[in-house]
Amino acid sequence: MSAWHRYQPTAQQPWNPGRVVHLYRRCIFGATWNELQRDVSGKPQDAVSRVLSDEARVDGIPADFTRLADLIGNAATQQPNPERLKAWWIYRVLFSPAPLQERLTFMWHNHFATSNLKVKSLPYMQRQNETLRKHATAPFGDLLHAMLQDPALLIWLDAPANRRGHANENLSRELLELFTLGIGNYSEADVKHIARALTGMTVKEGHFHFNPRRHDDGEQTILGKTGHFDADQLTEILLHQPAIARRLSDRLITEFCGEGVVNDTARNELALQLRTTNLDIGKAVETILRSELFFSDANINSRICDPLSFLITPLRALELFDPPPSTLALSEWLGRMGLDLFYPPNVAGWPGGRSWLTTRTVVARANYATAMISGDVYRPADAPDLHALAKKHSATNSDEFEKMMNTLLLGDVNTKQTTESITPAGYSPEMNSVLALLTGFHAHLN
Amino acid sequence: MLNRRSFLNQSSLLSLSPFIPAFLTQTAQASAARKGDRILVVIQLDGGNDGLNTVIPFADENYSKYRDKLRIDKKDIITLNDSLGLPPSMKAAGELFDDNQLAIIPGVGYPNPNRSHFRSMAIWHSARLQSADHTGQGWLGRASDQLKQPGSTAPDAVFVGDSAIPAAIIGRRTNAIALNNEKELMLASKLVAPDNPMSGDDLQNFVQSTVSSSYVAAKQFAASVKNPSIDNSRFPNYRLARKLQLIARMIRLDGGTRIFYVSQPGYDTHSTQKNSHERLLTEFSRSLKAFLVDIRQAGLSDRILVMAFSEFGRCVQENASAGTDHGTSGPVFVAGESVRSGILSNYPSLVDLDDGDLKSTIDFRSIYSSLLTNWLNIDATAPLGGNFKPLKVVA
């Protein structure tokens, strides 16, 4: 019996709104009331299928999403304005019919963490983002090959400075340590030899360029294999190392499972699946999302909600996307919450988990919730009518309103105490209860 | 005097929730255990400060010769010894000097000085001379990599300002953040910390205590902003002072950050320099002094050292538009109660010039080396990419 056997509802672990909300909050930035009702009344594996096949999100998707997204993205790179490029991605996360792809694009942005602080080119950063999205669920080799020809990554890791006789080990080291094998699975000699194998790779007129005159075509010994390697051959060697599957397995588990939820047996099993499926990321994600482990009580609210989820999930749940909020304003809030898209703090990316929460970011989250309730994420400010939303979905009295908001925003956690202990002034009791839900401690877990 | 702990003991905030006291007691203990942790604050004087009119070799007749329009009258100079002095705009810095809280290090530079703002700043940030080694990481970022405490969620380095985070504080693993203003640390709604009992679940307890302490910290911070008697500070109304005041408040909150960074723009004074330079140095000196007074009142003087630098000095000869052009070496200041106060290096000769510029008498990495080794107590080799004999700046 696999550690990742499929979830079937039981009396102890029933298919209920809490589990549907868990699926949505963890994977695709929340659900609207209609999406939630549709899935609660259906079968769990069908709900997962919808998430995996980009059919889960139906509300608020603009008919001309692709055209609008391209328009915003092109304007950002032509100006050029990094704030607009961040807003472009946030627009995609908020409105894309394929939100799981956006979730994984963010995961890869954190894996191949590249900062425009050094790259200083929005077109390169946008192109990298598109590459991450294109290969988000592909076999990892496709993504790795693409990234080793990605101008933004090459500049970020000093590839153009790495040439025959003048090794720059930056790309080589991070390729081993961060992108593929992880510390402990290679030697310093491997770093040096791989750096030599990667010589000659550069960026010319905005595109990947291989300069044979700068390439060191001497013999290298890499992870026990000796030969005259180029980047492609080197990548093949790395892709066949057992450690890469384990590293990717850990990356996916961190993304989709909570702290301490997955034991070593399950980790190893997922790594083994990755090895035997040509490191197929999509299949591994499916294994996780379909599993009993994913829907177990232990895995619900067991992870620090990342800033992107914290930003987008309530907007979708409360249907605050029509008319659209200012994605530029949302981007500012995201930065205050510690997530400056396209500007990861360093090559290891955002450390995530508990490090998302500091005094500054907790205050930013609380203030964001206040801004959202007050309508300050719209320009000009426009307070949302949550009563109209409740009424539309037949929650007419205040008890029904509270229950509905509690379910929509947090699943079915018991937040009674939290609600009572938060007493902001100046709003109706109903608004207070929504603000309490958005700023209480359960809001920081998903 | 009201330090953090006495504030917590006296504060009515404690009555906000039955959950708070136990938690804050824990925090107070935690911060006591961390009390030895030293903090470095860096002030970057952007644009190339004219060192000759900052630390003035008034006894040298060449000074008057080279500086016709920009000369500071001898009678106005605040004398530091029989040959050097500060301009009157730096009265506050002079007071710090007299109070043994200021080290002045003239003639700081590096070999083959580069007169480009960008390149020279990259050299100071990275502590590397070759542009190929300007990889976006800096000496304090690398230092933070070494200082990193496992499990800490505090930012390793905080930049206060609205421009991009300077490369100096970016490392391979550090978490450097930028903070624009104090509103970012204050709650917009009157939220009360959740008072759920501790559940026994480690993650839930973490979230609950972090959220609670953040809300309390935000209120404490807001109270200190509204009520000057709480932090008892007298900060002058300068942009640099406001930034340093924000840093002082963050230090009082004791979030665990060890590196703070701030810049004062405007030193690119190519023409009619006199008034603007005077204004800049007044802002710098008064802001610095206010910060150190505030830190002393908080009882935190033994934990704070401030370094101020500029990417280069200016040409010795003033130019035809009563300004100065890009030069080479300049003075660095290190301030705080733990500093070895005084003038710590030789003043460059005004006769033996390097193509019209002051030759440096000391490498900037000697100062970095001391700050890393003797102040932050870490091995300076990796941050500096080599061994540099530390200039003793810590008393």
Contacts between the chains, C-beta under 8 A, distances in Angstrom:
chain1	res1	chain2	res2	distance
A	115	B	136	7.3
A	117	B	136	6.1
A	117	B	164	6.2
A	117	B	165	7.2
A	117	B	167	7.8
A	117	B	170	7.5
A	118	B	135	7.3
A	118	B	136	3.9
A	158	B	132	8.0
A	158	B	135	6.1
A	161	B	132	5.4
A	168	B	132	7.6
A	170	B	135	6.8
A	258	B	203	7.5
A	259	B	202	8.0
A	259	B	203	5.3
A	302	B	203	6.4
A	304	B	203	7.6
A	304	B	207	7.1
A	336	B	184	6.0
A	338	B	177	7.0
A	345	B	170	7.5
A	345	B	174	6.8
A	345	B	175	5.1
A	345	B	176	6.0
A	345	B	177	7.9
A	346	B	137	7.8
A	346	B	141	7.8
A	346	B	170	6.5
A	346	B	171	6.2
A	346	B	172	5.6
A	346	B	173	5.9
A	346	B	174	6.3
A	346	B	175	7.9
A	347	B	172	6.2
A	348	B	172	7.1
A	348	B	173	5.5
A	351	B	175	6.7
A	354	B	151	7.9
A	354	B	153	5.6
A	354	B	203	7.9
A	354	B	206	6.0
A	354	B	210	8.0
A	355	B	153	4.9
A	355	B	175	6.8
A	357	B	153	6.1
A	357	B	206	7.8
A	357	B	207	6.8
A	357	B	210	4.7
A	357	B	211	7.5
A	357	B	214	7.7
A	358	B	153	5.2
A	358	B	154	6.2
A	358	B	155	6.4
A	358	B	210	7.7
A	358	B	214	7.6
A	358	B	255	6.8
A	359	B	185	6.8
A	359	B	213	7.2
A	359	B	214	4.4
A	359	B	217	4.9
A	359	B	218	7.0
A	359	B	253	6.6
A	359	B	255	5.8
A	360	B	155	7.5
A	360	B	177	7.1
A	360	B	179	6.8
A	360	B	184	6.2
A	360	B	185	6.1
A	362	B	210	6.3
A	362	B	211	5.6
A	362	B	214	3.6
A	362	B	215	7.4
A	363	B	184	6.9
A	363	B	185	5.9
A	363	B	186	6.9
A	363	B	187	6.0
A	363	B	214	5.9
A	363	B	215	7.9
A	363	B	218	5.0
A	364	B	184	6.7
A	366	B	187	5.7
A	366	B	188	7.4
A	366	B	189	6.8
A	366	B	191	5.7
A	366	B	215	7.4
A	367	B	187	6.6
A	367	B	188	4.5
A	367	B	189	7.7
A	369	B	189	7.9
A	370	B	187	8.0
A	370	B	188	4.4
A	370	B	189	4.4
A	371	B	188	7.2
A	417	B	194	7.3
A	417	B	195	7.0
A	417	B	196	5.0
A	418	B	194	4.8
A	418	B	196	6.2
A	421	B	17	7.0
A	421	B	192	5.7
A	421	B	193	7.4
A	421	B	194	5.3
A	421	B	195	4.7
A	421	B	196	7.7
A	422	B	191	5.6
A	422	B	192	5.5
A	422	B	194	6.7
A	423	B	190	7.0
A	423	B	192	5.8
A	424	B	189	4.1
A	424	B	190	5.0
A	424	B	191	5.8
A	425	B	189	8.0
A	425	B	190	5.3
A	426	B	189	7.9
A	435	B	189	6.4
A	435	B	191	7.8
A	439	B	189	7.5
A	439	B	191	5.6
A	440	B	194	5.3
A	440	B	211	7.8
A	441	B	194	5.0
A	441	B	196	6.9
A	441	B	204	7.3
A	441	B	207	4.8
A	441	B	208	4.8
A	441	B	211	4.9
A	444	B	207	5.0
A	444	B	211	6.6
A	445	B	203	7.3
A	445	B	204	7.3
A	445	B	207	6.1
